[in-house]
Amino acid sequence: MQSPIGVGLIGCGTIGYGVVRLLVQEAELYARRLGRRLELRRILDRRTDVGDTEKLVAPGLLTGDADAFFNTPDMQVVIELAGGKGIVSQFVRRALSMGKHVVTANKSLLAAEGPELFALARQHGVSIGFEASCGGGIPCITALNFGLMANQMQAIYGILNGTCNYILTEMTRKNKDYATALKEAQAAGFAEADPTLDVSGGDTAQKLAIYGSLAFGIQARGDQVPTEGIDKLSLADIKFGAELGYDIKLLGIAERTSAGVSLQVQPCFVKVEEPLAQVAGPFNAISVFGHSVGQVMLYGRGAGQRPTASAVVSDLMNIASGWYPKAFADLRIWCDQHEPVKLGNPVGQESRYYVRINALDKPGTLAGVTKALGDAGISLSGVVQHEMAEGKFVPVVITTHKAAQGALRAALAEIARLKVVEGEPVAIRIVDMPKG
């Protein structure tokens, strides 16, 4: 058997404990598969008490001293699970500069500093494993990098945040309003006490930037992605969408368009018969369209201790086997090897839309609305209005044929100024999946 691989761990919270447990409990299995042992040499955590982790490891492995951690001998791989940027970015850079491979689940760091970190790893002859940064235990990174390498990617549609998907599932299937669904998600452990990063779409944007960089050969950062969250969605719109045969999902969308690659995060209506619409609760899924393979969909648990730990340890094993460092060194598929690009402007991107307005139920009202849409070059595919007493403001739902996003916004601004319209119109994109 070859000499052991020494492993250091930064951050021993929920995911860190899951990783330690796998390394201890499955040590013999991993040794048989690799032909060498994975040995945990040091754990860096600012806390003096890391709970059950200390029961699994030898005394003295835990330290709060960064220098002591990095001076640990025979430590070839550092696993970073502390999250965030700042000091964590410094730790990752220090590990790479010392010639240590890094495995990370830190999407925030990669979405902000990925090209610089990858270039630093290449400079020092090491690699970065990051499967756990996107999709928890779903091997999406491996699929995009290696399993689908023969394809030119056309589009990605992803349910990338379990918190949002849980909330939307509760709203859709159990008629709960947003506030109630969010409160129950927090009680069930599917949402943080401060859910802003999730429900605003920010978490999805970070993951989409990473996926987009890999799939389309570009450099993309999370703050470049136009983002709309679920926190302003109305249960009324979800119900109207259901009447029309749609389910609502927060999607991270990457598409190849005539104006270049477009990345967007937004709530979208998806036909209920589409596989993506069937993804419920805290689960994640990513639907990828390649020019040769057609559609490939990956589904599973996008977060949680055990799924994420599975991805982390799998990355560790792939590094220990030697094949991943060679792929990292030899292939030209990584974000630092691509030129920064200007992403396609979503203003000109065409799609179908669901539009709801509160309009005064009187003769001529709809004519003014349709004129504003027609003047913007937008044609209607359907109109729905429930019967109510004349002279009241009632919801009118319109679905459009394909229209440019910018043209639709201009038309809705014009409609909002009509005296027969109350409040701001609502627009939700309708996603028609590519064929194939």
Residue pairs with C-beta under 8 A, 6 or more apart in sequence:
1 31
1 35
1 36
1 37
2 35
2 36
3 36
4 36
4 37
4 38
4 39
4 74
5 34
5 36
5 37
5 38
5 39
5 76
5 77
5 316
5 319
5 320
6 39
6 41
6 72
6 73
6 74
6 75
6 76
6 77
7 23
7 38
7 39
7 40
7 41
7 75
7 76
7 77
7 78
7 79
7 316
8 40
8 41
8 42
8 43
8 44
8 69
8 70
8 72
8 75
8 77
8 78
8 79
8 95
8 100
9 16
9 19
9 20
9 40
9 42
9 43
9 44
9 78
9 79
9 81
10 43
10 44
10 45
10 69
10 78
10 79
10 80
10 81
10 82
10 88
10 91
11 44
11 45
11 80
11 81
11 82
11 83
11 88
12 20
12 43
12 45
12 47
12 50
12 53
12 62
12 81
13 81
13 82
14 305
15 81
15 105
15 132
15 305
15 308
15 309
15 312
16 43
16 45
16 50
16 53
16 79
16 81
17 50
17 51
17 52
17 53
17 305
18 305
18 306
18 308
18 309
19 79
19 81
19 309
19 312
19 313
20 40
20 43
20 53
20 56
20 57
21 56
21 309
22 309
22 310
22 313
23 30
23 38
23 40
23 313
24 40
24 56
24 57
26 313
27 37
27 38
30 37
30 38
30 313
30 317
31 37
31 38
33 317
34 317
34 320
34 321
36 320
38 316
38 317
38 320
40 57
40 61
41 61
41 72
41 73
41 74
41 75
42 61
42 63
42 68
42 69
42 72
42 75
43 50
43 53
43 57
43 61
43 62
43 63
43 69
44 63
44 64
44 65
44 66
44 69
44 91
45 62
45 63
45 64
45 82
46 64
47 64
48 64
50 62
53 62
54 62
63 69
66 91
66 94
70 94
70 95
70 98
75 100
76 100
76 101
77 100
77 101
77 102
77 103
77 316
77 319
77 320
78 91
78 92
78 95
78 100
78 101
78 102
78 103
79 102
79 103
79 104
79 312
79 316
80 88
80 91
80 92
80 95
80 102
80 103
80 104
80 105
80 106
81 104
81 105
81 106
81 312
82 88
82 91
82 106
83 105
83 106
83 108
84 106
84 108
84 109
85 108
85 109
85 112
85 113
88 106
88 109
89 109
89 113
92 102
92 104
92 106
92 109
92 117
93 117
93 120
95 102
96 102
96 117
96 120
96 121
96 124
96 126
96 128
97 120
97 124
98 124
99 124
99 125
99 126
100 126
101 121
101 126
101 127
101 128
101 129
101 319
101 325
102 121
102 126
102 127
102 128
102 129
103 128
103 129
103 130
103 132
103 312
103 315
103 316
103 319
104 110
104 128
104 129
104 130
104 132
104 133
105 130
105 132
105 133
105 308
105 311
105 312
106 130
106 133
107 133
107 134
107 203
107 206
107 207
107 210
108 206
108 222
109 117
110 117
110 130
110 133
110 206
110 210
111 205
111 206
111 207
111 209
111 210
111 221
111 222
112 221
112 222
112 223
114 210
114 213
114 219
114 221
114 335
114 336
115 219
115 335
115 336
116 336
117 128
118 128
118 334
118 335
118 336
118 337
119 336
121 127
121 128
121 328
122 328
122 329
122 334
122 336
125 329
126 325
127 319
127 324
127 325
127 328
127 329
128 328
129 315
129 316
129 318
129 319
129 324
130 141
130 210
130 315
131 139
131 140
131 141
131 142
131 311
131 312
131 314
131 315
132 308
132 309
132 311
132 312
132 315
133 141
133 207
133 210
134 140
134 141
134 160
134 207
134 210
134 211
135 141
135 160
135 207
135 284
135 286
135 298
135 300
135 302
135 311
136 162
136 284
136 300
136 301
136 302
136 303
136 304
136 307
136 308
136 311
137 300
137 301
137 302
137 304
137 306
137 307
137 308
137 310
137 311
138 284
138 285
138 286
138 298
138 299
138 300
138 301
138 302
138 307
139 298
139 311
139 314
140 211
140 286
140 298
141 210
141 214
143 288
143 296
143 298
144 153
144 211
144 214
144 215
144 288
145 214
145 327
145 331
145 333
146 327
148 288
148 290
148 293
148 296
149 333
150 290
150 292
150 293
151 290
151 291
151 292
151 293
152 290
152 291
152 292
153 215
153 216
153 254
153 256
153 288
153 289
153 290
153 291
154 255
154 256
154 289
154 290
154 291
154 434
155 253
155 254
155 255
155 256
155 288
155 289
155 434
156 208
156 211
156 212
156 215
156 252
156 253
156 254
156 255
156 286
156 287
156 288
156 289
157 251
157 252
157 253
157 276
157 286
157 287
157 431
157 433
158 204
158 207
158 208
158 211
158 251
158 252
158 253
158 284
158 285
158 286
158 287
159 165
159 249
159 250
159 251
159 276
159 279
159 283
159 284
159 285
159 286
159 302
160 203
160 204
160 207
160 208
160 252
160 284
160 286
160 302
161 198
161 201
161 203
161 204
161 207
161 250
161 284
161 302
162 190
162 281
162 282
162 283
162 284
162 301
162 302
162 303
163 185
163 190
163 191
163 192
163 195
163 198
163 199
163 203
163 282
164 198
164 199
164 201
164 204
164 229
164 230
164 250
165 249
165 250
165 279
165 280
165 281
165 282
165 283
165 284
166 181
166 185
166 188
166 190
166 191
166 281
166 282
167 178
167 181
167 182
167 185
167 191
167 199
167 230
168 181
168 230
168 233
168 238
168 248
168 249
168 250
168 267
169 280
169 281
170 176
170 180
170 181
170 184
170 185
171 177
171 178
171 181
171 233
171 235
171 238
171 248
172 238
172 242
172 247
172 248
173 280
175 235
175 239
176 184
176 235
177 235
178 230
178 231
178 233
178 234
178 235
182 191
182 195
182 199
185 191
185 195
186 192
186 193
186 195
190 282
191 198
191 199
192 198
196 202
197 203
199 229
199 230
199 231
200 227
200 229
200 231
201 227
201 228
201 229
201 230
201 250
201 265
201 266
202 222
202 227
202 229
204 227
204 250
204 252
204 265
205 222
205 223
205 225
205 227
205 252
205 263
205 265
206 222
207 252
208 222
208 225
208 252
208 253
208 254
208 263
208 265
209 220
209 221
209 222
209 224
209 225
209 263
211 252
211 254
211 286
212 218
212 220
212 254
212 261
212 263
213 219
213 220
213 335
213 338
214 333
214 335
215 254
215 288
216 254
216 256
216 261
217 333
217 338
218 261
218 335
218 338
218 339
218 340
218 341
218 343
219 335
219 336
219 338
219 339
219 340
219 341
220 261
220 263
220 335
220 341
220 343
224 263
224 343
225 252
225 263
225 264
225 265
226 263
226 264
226 265
226 266
226 346
227 264
227 265
227 266
228 265
228 266
228 267
229 250
229 265
229 267
230 250
230 267
233 248
233 267
234 426
236 356
236 395
237 248
237 354
237 356
237 426
237 428
238 248
240 354
240 356
240 384
240 395
240 397
241 247
241 248
241 269
241 354
241 428
242 272
243 384
244 269
244 354
244 382
244 384
244 397
244 399
245 271
245 272
246 269
246 270
246 271
246 272
246 277
246 354
246 430
247 269
247 270
247 271
247 272
247 277
248 267
248 268
248 269
248 270
248 428
249 267
249 268
249 270
249 276
249 277
249 279
250 265
250 266
250 267
250 268
251 265
251 266
251 267
251 268
251 270
251 276
251 431
252 263
252 264
252 265
253 262
253 263
253 264
253 265
253 266
253 268
253 431
254 261
254 262
254 263
255 261
255 262
255 344
255 349
256 262
257 344
257 349
259 344
259 345
259 348
259 349
260 341
260 342
260 343
260 344
261 341
261 343
261 344
262 343
262 344
262 345
262 346
262 349
263 343
264 346
264 349
266 429
267 428
267 429
268 428
268 429
268 430
268 431
269 354
269 428
269 429
269 430
269 431
270 276
270 277
270 431
270 433
271 277
271 432
274 433
275 285
275 287
275 297
276 285
276 287
276 297
276 433
279 285
279 299
282 301
282 302
282 303
282 304
283 299
283 300
283 301
283 302
284 299
284 300
284 301
284 302
284 303
285 297
285 298
285 299
285 300
286 297
286 298
287 295
287 296
287 297
287 433
288 295
288 296
288 297
288 298
289 295
289 296
289 433
289 434
289 436
290 296
294 436
295 433
295 434
295 436
300 307
301 307
315 324
318 324
319 325
328 334
346 405
347 404
347 405
347 406
347 409
348 404
348 405
348 406
349 404
349 405
350 402
350 403
350 404
350 405
351 402
351 403
351 405
351 429
351 430
351 431
351 432
352 381
352 399
352 400
352 401
352 402
352 403
352 429
352 430
352 432
353 399
353 400
353 403
353 408
353 427
353 428
353 429
353 430
354 397
354 398
354 399
354 427
354 428
354 429
354 430
355 397
355 398
355 399
355 400
355 408
355 412
355 425
355 426
355 427
356 395
356 396
356 397
356 398
356 425
356 426
357 369
357 395
357 396
357 398
357 415
357 421
357 425
357 426
358 393
358 394
358 395
358 396
358 421
358 422
358 423
359 365
359 366
359 369
359 393
359 394
359 395
359 396
359 420
359 421
359 422
360 391
360 392
360 393
360 420
360 421
360 422
361 385
361 388
361 389
361 390
361 391
361 392
361 393
361 394
362 390
362 391
362 420
364 420
365 420
366 383
366 396
368 415
368 418
368 420
369 396
369 398
369 415
369 418
369 421
370 380
372 411
372 414
372 415
372 418
373 379
373 380
373 398
373 400
373 411
373 415
375 411
375 414
376 403
376 407
376 408
376 410
376 411
376 414
377 403
377 404
377 407
378 400
378 401
378 403
378 407
378 408
378 411
379 400
379 401
379 403
380 398
380 399
380 400
380 401
381 399
381 400
381 401
382 398
382 399
383 396
383 397
383 398
383 399
384 396
384 397
384 398
385 394
385 395
385 396
385 397
386 394
386 395
388 394
393 422
399 430
400 408
408 427
409 427
412 424
412 425
412 427
415 421
415 425
416 423
416 424
416 425
